[in-house]
Amino acid sequence: MQGKYTFSIIKPDAVRANHIGSILVMIEKAGFSITAMSMLQLTQIVAAHFYAVHADRPFYKDLCSFIASGPIVAMVLEKDNAVVDLRKLMGATNPTEAAEGTIRKAFATSIDYNAIHGSDSDQTAASEISFFFPSRKLLVKQPAII
């Protein structure tokens, strides 16, 4: 999965605001293919496991509560240089610092309600993909058979 795949979540704030379609359009226009996608509601326990890496941080409980506060859209995205390119497309965590044309500039309302999550490394992407899509094979583009 090195370099070609990343993981993303459209967070509850963006789902509640009906921005799923607009965010997906931005992702696809940026050249990503969606190879897996699921809309689901996380429980507090699943959220705690997903964000376990942050368990010692002061924002951990609030982060878990937020991500479990409503439906999310979990996705596996494919593109060369996927992690880096998605992070550029997402924009800065704080939307006031995000560049024009980024998802967070367009749809985030605060540093806490920042619309989207994206993996920060190829290793994290692999871990997050297996967390949300443990038994599914990813759709892989095949050459056309003529």
OpenMM code with the backbone's topology and positions (N, CA, C; nanometers):
from openmm import Vec3, app, unit

residues = "MET GLN GLY LYS TYR THR PHE SER ILE ILE LYS PRO ASP ALA VAL ARG ALA ASN HIS ILE GLY SER ILE LEU VAL MET ILE GLU LYS ALA GLY PHE SER ILE THR ALA MET SER MET LEU GLN LEU THR GLN ILE VAL ALA ALA HIS PHE TYR ALA VAL HIS ALA ASP ARG PRO PHE TYR LYS ASP LEU CYS SER PHE ILE ALA SER GLY PRO ILE VAL ALA MET VAL LEU GLU LYS ASP ASN ALA VAL VAL ASP LEU ARG LYS LEU MET GLY ALA THR ASN PRO THR GLU ALA ALA GLU GLY THR ILE ARG LYS ALA PHE ALA THR SER ILE ASP TYR ASN ALA ILE HIS GLY SER ASP SER ASP GLN THR ALA ALA SER GLU ILE SER PHE PHE PHE PRO SER ARG LYS LEU LEU VAL LYS GLN PRO ALA ILE ILE".split()
positions = [
    Vec3(0.0815, -0.1203, 0.0000),
    Vec3(0.0000, 0.0000, 0.0000),
    Vec3(0.0849, 0.1254, 0.0000),
    Vec3(0.2145, 0.1146, -0.0018),
    Vec3(0.3048, 0.2294, 0.0102),
    Vec3(0.2806, 0.3346, -0.0967),
    Vec3(0.2375, 0.4526, -0.0525),
    Vec3(0.2277, 0.5652, -0.1418),
    Vec3(0.1044, 0.5724, -0.2293),
    Vec3(0.0359, 0.4636, -0.2496),
    Vec3(-0.0738, 0.4614, -0.3453),
    Vec3(-0.2123, 0.4740, -0.2800),
    Vec3(-0.2220, 0.4438, -0.1505),
    Vec3(-0.3501, 0.4479, -0.0823),
    Vec3(-0.3430, 0.5365, 0.0416),
    Vec3(-0.4564, 0.5958, 0.0754),
    Vec3(-0.4686, 0.6651, 0.2017),
    Vec3(-0.6088, 0.6413, 0.2552),
    Vec3(-0.6275, 0.6778, 0.3799),
    Vec3(-0.7562, 0.6613, 0.4471),
    Vec3(-0.8095, 0.7987, 0.4832),
    Vec3(-0.9398, 0.8154, 0.4742),
    Vec3(-1.0021, 0.9432, 0.5081),
    Vec3(-1.1376, 0.9204, 0.5726),
    Vec3(-1.1764, 1.0152, 0.6562),
    Vec3(-1.3098, 1.0162, 0.7166),
    Vec3(-1.3718, 1.1530, 0.6919),
    Vec3(-1.4927, 1.1531, 0.6395),
    Vec3(-1.5734, 1.2752, 0.6425),
    Vec3(-1.6394, 1.2730, 0.7795),
    Vec3(-1.6062, 1.3728, 0.8593),
    Vec3(-1.6435, 1.3735, 1.0013),
    Vec3(-1.7899, 1.4133, 1.0232),
    Vec3(-1.8417, 1.3874, 1.1453),
    Vec3(-1.9834, 1.4126, 1.1740),
    Vec3(-2.0300, 1.5559, 1.1456),
    Vec3(-1.9449, 1.6552, 1.1665),
    Vec3(-1.9871, 1.7930, 1.1411),
    Vec3(-2.0177, 1.8151, 0.9937),
    Vec3(-1.9354, 1.7607, 0.9060),
    Vec3(-1.9570, 1.7762, 0.7620),
    Vec3(-2.0735, 1.6906, 0.7136),
    Vec3(-2.0916, 1.5730, 0.7735),
    Vec3(-2.2064, 1.4886, 0.7387),
    Vec3(-2.3357, 1.5593, 0.7781),
    Vec3(-2.3398, 1.6130, 0.9010),
    Vec3(-2.4600, 1.6844, 0.9490),
    Vec3(-2.4940, 1.8038, 0.8591),
    Vec3(-2.3913, 1.8699, 0.8075),
    Vec3(-2.4111, 1.9892, 0.7241),
    Vec3(-2.4365, 1.9545, 0.5770),
    Vec3(-2.4520, 1.8251, 0.5475),
    Vec3(-2.4797, 1.7786, 0.4112),
    Vec3(-2.3699, 1.8147, 0.3110),
    Vec3(-2.2441, 1.7993, 0.3529),
    Vec3(-2.1307, 1.8294, 0.2648),
    Vec3(-2.0655, 1.7049, 0.2048),
    Vec3(-2.1231, 1.5876, 0.2247),
    Vec3(-2.0606, 1.4647, 0.1747),
    Vec3(-2.0363, 1.4744, 0.0239),
    Vec3(-2.1395, 1.5037, -0.0519),
    Vec3(-2.1276, 1.5082, -0.1972),
    Vec3(-2.0244, 1.6089, -0.2444),
    Vec3(-2.0252, 1.7283, -0.1865),
    Vec3(-1.9300, 1.8326, -0.2260),
    Vec3(-1.7861, 1.7923, -0.1949),
    Vec3(-1.7655, 1.7276, -0.0815),
    Vec3(-1.6309, 1.6819, -0.0455),
    Vec3(-1.5860, 1.5709, -0.1395),
    Vec3(-1.6764, 1.4777, -0.1706),
    Vec3(-1.6415, 1.3702, -0.2640),
    Vec3(-1.6053, 1.4259, -0.4017),
    Vec3(-1.6759, 1.5276, -0.4471),
    Vec3(-1.6440, 1.5906, -0.5748),
    Vec3(-1.5025, 1.6487, -0.5716),
    Vec3(-1.4678, 1.7177, -0.4630),
    Vec3(-1.3334, 1.7745, -0.4515),
    Vec3(-1.2266, 1.6648, -0.4538),
    Vec3(-1.2544, 1.5559, -0.3846),
    Vec3(-1.1592, 1.4445, -0.3789),
    Vec3(-1.1407, 1.3842, -0.5186),
    Vec3(-1.2501, 1.3603, -0.5877),
    Vec3(-1.2395, 1.3011, -0.7212),
    Vec3(-1.1766, 1.3971, -0.8219),
    Vec3(-1.2091, 1.5258, -0.8132),
    Vec3(-1.1484, 1.6245, -0.9040),
    Vec3(-0.9978, 1.6353, -0.8818),
    Vec3(-0.9528, 1.6010, -0.7606),
    Vec3(-0.8094, 1.6036, -0.7293),
    Vec3(-0.7386, 1.4775, -0.7787),
    Vec3(-0.8114, 1.3891, -0.8445),
    Vec3(-0.7505, 1.2724, -0.9056),
    Vec3(-0.7526, 1.1450, -0.8234),
    Vec3(-0.8228, 1.1458, -0.7118),
    Vec3(-0.8329, 1.0258, -0.6289),
    Vec3(-0.9436, 0.9353, -0.6804),
    Vec3(-0.9230, 0.8052, -0.6675),
    Vec3(-1.0283, 0.7059, -0.6889),
    Vec3(-1.0696, 0.6554, -0.5518),
    Vec3(-1.1993, 0.6378, -0.5334),
    Vec3(-1.2515, 0.5839, -0.4079),
    Vec3(-1.2592, 0.4328, -0.4254),
    Vec3(-1.1766, 0.3594, -0.3492),
    Vec3(-1.1718, 0.2142, -0.3652),
    Vec3(-1.2528, 0.1401, -0.2595),
    Vec3(-1.2927, 0.2086, -0.1544),
    Vec3(-1.3825, 0.1528, -0.0528),
    Vec3(-1.4468, 0.2699, 0.0199),
    Vec3(-1.5738, 0.2541, 0.0576),
    Vec3(-1.6427, 0.3615, 0.1287),
    Vec3(-1.7552, 0.3014, 0.2107),
    Vec3(-1.7730, 0.3555, 0.3312),
    Vec3(-1.8788, 0.3082, 0.4190),
    Vec3(-1.9271, 0.4228, 0.5071),
    Vec3(-2.0588, 0.4377, 0.5151),
    Vec3(-2.1160, 0.5348, 0.6087),
    Vec3(-2.1565, 0.4573, 0.7326),
    Vec3(-2.1098, 0.5023, 0.8474),
    Vec3(-2.1378, 0.4306, 0.9709),
    Vec3(-2.1355, 0.5247, 1.0902),
    Vec3(-2.1869, 0.4755, 1.2010),
    Vec3(-2.1871, 0.5495, 1.3276),
    Vec3(-2.0950, 0.4751, 1.4239),
    Vec3(-1.9913, 0.5414, 1.4716),
    Vec3(-1.8997, 0.4786, 1.5660),
    Vec3(-1.9573, 0.4824, 1.7066),
    Vec3(-1.9325, 0.3782, 1.7830),
    Vec3(-1.9637, 0.3802, 1.9259),
    Vec3(-1.8457, 0.4470, 1.9971),
    Vec3(-1.8655, 0.4816, 2.1218),
    Vec3(-1.7563, 0.5393, 2.2017),
    Vec3(-1.6392, 0.4413, 2.2121),
    Vec3(-1.6706, 0.3130, 2.2238),
    Vec3(-1.5651, 0.2118, 2.2383),
    Vec3(-1.4816, 0.2023, 2.1105),
    Vec3(-1.5480, 0.1994, 1.9951),
    Vec3(-1.4746, 0.1930, 1.8684),
    Vec3(-1.3941, 0.3211, 1.8488),
    Vec3(-1.4522, 0.4350, 1.8802),
    Vec3(-1.3800, 0.5625, 1.8699),
    Vec3(-1.2556, 0.5619, 1.9583),
    Vec3(-1.2704, 0.5102, 2.0792),
    Vec3(-1.1564, 0.5034, 2.1721),
    Vec3(-1.0450, 0.4156, 2.1162),
    Vec3(-1.0811, 0.3056, 2.0528),
    Vec3(-0.9796, 0.2185, 1.9911),
    Vec3(-0.9133, 0.2874, 1.8721),
    Vec3(-0.9942, 0.3526, 1.7879),
    Vec3(-0.9393, 0.4186, 1.6702),
    Vec3(-0.8399, 0.5278, 1.7092),
    Vec3(-0.8734, 0.6054, 1.8118),
    Vec3(-0.7882, 0.7168, 1.8535),
    Vec3(-0.6970, 0.6809, 1.9713),
    Vec3(-0.6738, 0.5529, 1.9948),
    Vec3(-0.5920, 0.5084, 2.1084),
    Vec3(-0.4542, 0.5736, 2.1112),
    Vec3(-0.3989, 0.6051, 1.9962),
    Vec3(-0.2676, 0.6690, 1.9887),
    Vec3(-0.2664, 0.8042, 2.0625),
    Vec3(-0.3850, 0.8647, 2.0786),
    Vec3(-0.3968, 0.9946, 2.1448),
    Vec3(-0.4456, 0.9818, 2.2895),
    Vec3(-0.4492, 0.8623, 2.3447),
    Vec3(-0.5111, 0.8384, 2.4759),
    Vec3(-0.4538, 0.9244, 2.5882),
    Vec3(-0.3280, 0.9619, 2.5788),
    Vec3(-0.2667, 1.0424, 2.6843),
    Vec3(-0.2783, 1.1928, 2.6601),
    Vec3(-0.3401, 1.2310, 2.5504),
    Vec3(-0.3513, 1.3731, 2.5159),
    Vec3(-0.4742, 1.4337, 2.5832),
    Vec3(-0.4701, 1.5618, 2.6171),
    Vec3(-0.5833, 1.6240, 2.6883),
    Vec3(-0.7133, 1.6292, 2.6064),
    Vec3(-0.7026, 1.6246, 2.4758),
    Vec3(-0.8212, 1.6336, 2.3904),
    Vec3(-0.8841, 1.4980, 2.3573),
    Vec3(-0.8267, 1.3895, 2.4079),
    Vec3(-0.8683, 1.2539, 2.3698),
    Vec3(-1.0178, 1.2278, 2.3907),
    Vec3(-1.0698, 1.2557, 2.5090),
    Vec3(-1.2111, 1.2270, 2.5375),
    Vec3(-1.3037, 1.3073, 2.4475),
    Vec3(-1.2714, 1.4352, 2.4281),
    Vec3(-1.3543, 1.5189, 2.3410),
    Vec3(-1.3485, 1.4695, 2.1970),
    Vec3(-1.2309, 1.4270, 2.1522),
    Vec3(-1.2137, 1.3757, 2.0167),
    Vec3(-1.2985, 1.2496, 1.9957),
    Vec3(-1.2941, 1.1595, 2.0918),
    Vec3(-1.3737, 1.0365, 2.0832),
    Vec3(-1.5233, 1.0679, 2.0842),
    Vec3(-1.5644, 1.1586, 2.1705),
    Vec3(-1.7060, 1.1965, 2.1762),
    Vec3(-1.7517, 1.2585, 2.0454),
    Vec3(-1.6677, 1.3444, 1.9884),
    Vec3(-1.7035, 1.4101, 1.8629),
    Vec3(-1.7177, 1.3103, 1.7488),
    Vec3(-1.6194, 1.2236, 1.7317),
    Vec3(-1.6225, 1.1320, 1.6171),
    Vec3(-1.7374, 1.0321, 1.6300),
    Vec3(-1.7842, 1.0081, 1.7532),
    Vec3(-1.8977, 0.9174, 1.7762),
    Vec3(-2.0317, 0.9920, 1.7832),
    Vec3(-2.0309, 1.1228, 1.7592),
    Vec3(-2.1514, 1.2044, 1.7764),
    Vec3(-2.2513, 1.1961, 1.6607),
    Vec3(-2.2113, 1.1344, 1.5521),
    Vec3(-2.3004, 1.1225, 1.4379),
    Vec3(-2.2361, 1.0359, 1.3318),
    Vec3(-2.3072, 1.0121, 1.2229),
    Vec3(-2.2507, 0.9296, 1.1163),
    Vec3(-2.1235, 0.9899, 1.0566),
    Vec3(-2.0380, 0.9000, 1.0092),
    Vec3(-1.9163, 0.9383, 0.9382),
    Vec3(-1.9148, 0.8637, 0.8051),
    Vec3(-1.8287, 0.9085, 0.7149),
    Vec3(-1.8045, 0.8365, 0.5908),
    Vec3(-1.6571, 0.7998, 0.5895),
    Vec3(-1.6284, 0.6703, 0.6006),
    Vec3(-1.4908, 0.6199, 0.5988),
    Vec3(-1.4578, 0.5785, 0.4560),
    Vec3(-1.3363, 0.6148, 0.4105),
    Vec3(-1.3002, 0.5889, 0.2707),
    Vec3(-1.1554, 0.5459, 0.2558),
    Vec3(-1.1321, 0.4618, 0.1581),
    Vec3(-0.9981, 0.4313, 0.1114),
    Vec3(-0.9845, 0.5007, -0.0231),
    Vec3(-0.8808, 0.5814, -0.0351),
    Vec3(-0.8580, 0.6587, -0.1569),
    Vec3(-0.7298, 0.6118, -0.2233),
    Vec3(-0.7316, 0.6103, -0.3553),
    Vec3(-0.6162, 0.5650, -0.4314),
    Vec3(-0.5678, 0.6753, -0.5247),
    Vec3(-0.4368, 0.6952, -0.5235),
    Vec3(-0.3715, 0.7916, -0.6123),
    Vec3(-0.2225, 0.7816, -0.5837),
    Vec3(-0.1383, 0.8023, -0.6820),
    Vec3(0.0042, 0.8105, -0.6529),
    Vec3(0.0262, 0.9241, -0.5540),
    Vec3(0.1148, 0.9024, -0.4557),
    Vec3(0.1446, 1.0031, -0.3538),
    Vec3(0.0190, 1.0389, -0.2727),
    Vec3(-0.0628, 0.9400, -0.2441),
    Vec3(-0.1959, 0.9601, -0.1874),
    Vec3(-0.1965, 1.0359, -0.0544),
    Vec3(-0.1129, 0.9967, 0.0400),
    Vec3(-0.1149, 1.0596, 0.1726),
    Vec3(-0.0836, 1.2082, 0.1617),
    Vec3(0.0246, 1.2405, 0.0956),
    Vec3(0.0686, 1.3809, 0.0841),
    Vec3(-0.0342, 1.4633, 0.0066),
    Vec3(-0.0830, 1.4086, -0.1034),
    Vec3(-0.1782, 1.4842, -0.1850),
    Vec3(-0.3107, 1.5070, -0.1126),
    Vec3(-0.3582, 1.4088, -0.0364),
    Vec3(-0.4824, 1.4306, 0.0378),
    Vec3(-0.4623, 1.5345, 0.1467),
    Vec3(-0.3492, 1.5305, 0.2140),
    Vec3(-0.3251, 1.6280, 0.3200),
    Vec3(-0.3216, 1.7705, 0.2636),
    Vec3(-0.2660, 1.7863, 0.1445),
    Vec3(-0.2687, 1.9186, 0.0787),
    Vec3(-0.4120, 1.9591, 0.0472),
    Vec3(-0.4909, 1.8650, -0.0050),
    Vec3(-0.6295, 1.8934, -0.0400),
    Vec3(-0.7129, 1.9252, 0.0841),
    Vec3(-0.6854, 1.8585, 0.1956),
    Vec3(-0.7609, 1.8836, 0.3184),
    Vec3(-0.7349, 2.0244, 0.3701),
    Vec3(-0.6103, 2.0691, 0.3665),
    Vec3(-0.5751, 2.1995, 0.4214),
    Vec3(-0.5383, 2.1905, 0.5680),
    Vec3(-0.4964, 2.3019, 0.6224),
    Vec3(-0.4540, 2.3092, 0.7629),
    Vec3(-0.5679, 2.2676, 0.8562),
    Vec3(-0.5321, 2.2072, 0.9694),
    Vec3(-0.6307, 2.1627, 1.0682),
    Vec3(-0.7203, 2.2778, 1.1119),
    Vec3(-0.6607, 2.3947, 1.1314),
    Vec3(-0.7369, 2.5140, 1.1671),
    Vec3(-0.7850, 2.5788, 1.0375),
    Vec3(-0.9151, 2.5819, 1.0135),
    Vec3(-0.9642, 2.6333, 0.8855),
    Vec3(-0.9279, 2.7790, 0.8591),
    Vec3(-0.9018, 2.8566, 0.9633),
    Vec3(-0.8613, 2.9961, 0.9402),
    Vec3(-0.7218, 3.0034, 0.8788),
    Vec3(-0.6444, 2.8953, 0.8922),
    Vec3(-0.5105, 2.8888, 0.8338),
    Vec3(-0.5077, 2.8077, 0.7042),
    Vec3(-0.6204, 2.7482, 0.6665),
    Vec3(-0.6261, 2.6633, 0.5477),
    Vec3(-0.6262, 2.7478, 0.4207),
    Vec3(-0.5597, 2.6980, 0.3198),
    Vec3(-0.5509, 2.7681, 0.1912),
    Vec3(-0.6847, 2.7625, 0.1181),
    Vec3(-0.7084, 2.8627, 0.0350),
    Vec3(-0.8262, 2.8630, -0.0519),
    Vec3(-0.8235, 2.7371, -0.1386),
    Vec3(-0.9395, 2.6823, -0.1656),
    Vec3(-0.9486, 2.5638, -0.2495),
    Vec3(-0.9324, 2.4331, -0.1749),
    Vec3(-0.9096, 2.4394, -0.0423),
    Vec3(-0.8971, 2.3174, 0.0367),
    Vec3(-1.0322, 2.2808, 0.0994),
    Vec3(-1.0456, 2.1559, 0.1364),
    Vec3(-1.1693, 2.1076, 0.1968),
    Vec3(-1.1987, 2.1809, 0.3264),
    Vec3(-1.0980, 2.1979, 0.4099),
    Vec3(-1.1223, 2.2625, 0.5393),
    Vec3(-1.1539, 2.4110, 0.5241),
    Vec3(-1.0961, 2.4776, 0.4281),
    Vec3(-1.1303, 2.6180, 0.4052),
    Vec3(-1.2770, 2.6287, 0.3649),
    Vec3(-1.3219, 2.5335, 0.2836),
    Vec3(-1.4596, 2.5367, 0.2329),
    Vec3(-1.5633, 2.4886, 0.3337),
    Vec3(-1.5297, 2.3885, 0.4160),
    Vec3(-1.6338, 2.3217, 0.4943),
    Vec3(-1.6115, 2.3154, 0.6452),
    Vec3(-1.4912, 2.3388, 0.6939),
    Vec3(-1.4667, 2.3316, 0.8385),
    Vec3(-1.5155, 2.4595, 0.9053),
    Vec3(-1.5604, 2.4464, 1.0291),
    Vec3(-1.6087, 2.5637, 1.1023),
    Vec3(-1.5176, 2.6019, 1.2190),
    Vec3(-1.4274, 2.5112, 1.2572),
    Vec3(-1.3332, 2.5403, 1.3662),
    Vec3(-1.2226, 2.4349, 1.3641),
    Vec3(-1.1246, 2.4540, 1.4497),
    Vec3(-1.0157, 2.3557, 1.4605),
    Vec3(-1.0693, 2.2213, 1.5085),
    Vec3(-1.1752, 2.2216, 1.5889),
    Vec3(-1.2355, 2.0977, 1.6382),
    Vec3(-1.3323, 2.0366, 1.5373),
    Vec3(-1.4061, 2.1205, 1.4692),
    Vec3(-1.5034, 2.0757, 1.3687),
    Vec3(-1.4438, 2.1042, 1.2311),
    Vec3(-1.3471, 2.0173, 1.1932),
    Vec3(-1.2674, 2.0469, 1.0738),
    Vec3(-1.2991, 1.9565, 0.9547),
    Vec3(-1.4161, 1.8975, 0.9550),
    Vec3(-1.4779, 1.8324, 0.8392),
    Vec3(-1.4185, 1.6993, 0.7933),
    Vec3(-1.2859, 1.6820, 0.8002),
    Vec3(-1.2257, 1.5647, 0.7378),
    Vec3(-1.1011, 1.5191, 0.8132),
    Vec3(-1.0803, 1.3906, 0.8105),
    Vec3(-0.9585, 1.3293, 0.8636),
    Vec3(-0.8863, 1.2629, 0.7478),
    Vec3(-0.7537, 1.2687, 0.7513),
    Vec3(-0.6734, 1.1955, 0.6544),
    Vec3(-0.5501, 1.1389, 0.7224),
    Vec3(-0.5084, 1.0230, 0.6814),
    Vec3(-0.3895, 0.9596, 0.7386),
    Vec3(-0.2682, 1.0512, 0.7242),
    Vec3(-0.1773, 1.0433, 0.8227),
    Vec3(-0.0594, 1.1308, 0.8204),
    Vec3(0.0661, 1.0623, 0.7680),
    Vec3(0.0575, 0.9333, 0.7366),
    Vec3(0.1722, 0.8613, 0.6812),
    Vec3(0.1208, 0.7349, 0.6126),
    Vec3(0.2076, 0.6732, 0.5327),
    Vec3(0.1694, 0.5481, 0.4678),
    Vec3(0.1420, 0.4394, 0.5716),
    Vec3(0.2199, 0.4376, 0.6796),
    Vec3(0.2014, 0.3368, 0.7842),
    Vec3(0.0674, 0.3573, 0.8553),
    Vec3(0.0358, 0.4827, 0.8859),
    Vec3(-0.0924, 0.5119, 0.9501),
    Vec3(-0.2075, 0.4752, 0.8573),
    Vec3(-0.1921, 0.5065, 0.7284),
    Vec3(-0.2966, 0.4726, 0.6309),
    Vec3(-0.3234, 0.3222, 0.6313),
    Vec3(-0.2185, 0.2430, 0.6281),
    Vec3(-0.2351, 0.0969, 0.6279),
    Vec3(-0.3089, 0.0513, 0.7540),
    Vec3(-0.2724, 0.1070, 0.8684),
    Vec3(-0.3365, 0.0708, 0.9942),
    Vec3(-0.4830, 0.1128, 0.9967),
    Vec3(-0.5105, 0.2365, 0.9533),
    Vec3(-0.6475, 0.2867, 0.9557),
    Vec3(-0.7363, 0.2132, 0.8541),
    Vec3(-0.6807, 0.1810, 0.7380),
    Vec3(-0.7565, 0.1050, 0.6388),
    Vec3(-0.7946, -0.0314, 0.6963),
    Vec3(-0.6995, -0.0998, 0.7586),
    Vec3(-0.7304, -0.2324, 0.8137),
    Vec3(-0.8260, -0.2233, 0.9331),
    Vec3(-0.8250, -0.1108, 1.0048),
    Vec3(-0.9174, -0.0916, 1.1164),
    Vec3(-1.0615, -0.0839, 1.0657),
    Vec3(-1.0855, -0.0055, 0.9612),
    Vec3(-1.2211, 0.0158, 0.9110),
    Vec3(-1.2655, -0.0842, 0.8046),
    Vec3(-1.1700, -0.1424, 0.7328),
    Vec3(-1.2027, -0.2354, 0.6257),
    Vec3(-1.1206, -0.3636, 0.6425),
    Vec3(-1.1391, -0.4350, 0.7543),
    Vec3(-1.0516, -0.5482, 0.7858),
    Vec3(-1.0658, -0.6692, 0.6946),
    Vec3(-1.1834, -0.6917, 0.6417),
    Vec3(-1.2026, -0.8151, 0.5663),
    Vec3(-1.2374, -0.7908, 0.4201),
    Vec3(-1.2280, -0.6660, 0.3776),
    Vec3(-1.2632, -0.6359, 0.2390),
    Vec3(-1.1387, -0.6246, 0.1536),
    Vec3(-1.1494, -0.6756, 0.0347),
    Vec3(-1.0435, -0.6535, -0.0616),
    Vec3(-1.0697, -0.5184, -0.1266),
    Vec3(-0.9656, -0.4413, -0.1419),
    Vec3(-0.9805, -0.3118, -0.2065),
    Vec3(-1.0009, -0.3318, -0.3556),
    Vec3(-1.0806, -0.2443, -0.4127),
    Vec3(-1.0986, -0.2482, -0.5573),
    Vec3(-0.9689, -0.1976, -0.6198),
    Vec3(-0.9148, -0.2748, -0.7086),
    Vec3(-0.7912, -0.2368, -0.7753),
    Vec3(-0.8205, -0.2235, -0.9232),
    Vec3(-0.7760, -0.1128, -0.9800),
    Vec3(-0.8012, -0.0910, -1.1217),
    Vec3(-0.7298, -0.1973, -1.2037),
    Vec3(-0.8024, -0.2578, -1.2932),
    Vec3(-0.7475, -0.3600, -1.3828),
    Vec3(-0.7440, -0.3022, -1.5229),
    Vec3(-0.6473, -0.3415, -1.6029),
    Vec3(-0.6491, -0.2961, -1.7409),
    Vec3(-0.7731, -0.3503, -1.8115),
    Vec3(-0.8256, -0.2715, -1.9017),
    Vec3(-0.9452, -0.3137, -1.9751),
    Vec3(-0.9134, -0.4365, -2.0593),
    Vec3(-1.0064, -0.5309, -2.0616),
    Vec3(-0.9921, -0.6493, -2.1439),
    Vec3(-1.0713, -0.6239, -2.2725),
    Vec3(-1.0011, -0.6293, -2.3827),
    Vec3(-1.0667, -0.5979, -2.5108),
    Vec3(-1.0715, -0.7211, -2.5977),
] * unit.nanometer
topology = app.Topology()
chain = topology.addChain("A")
for resn in residues:
    res = topology.addResidue(resn, chain)
    for name in ("N", "CA", "C"):
        topology.addAtom(name, app.Element.getBySymbol(name[0]), res)
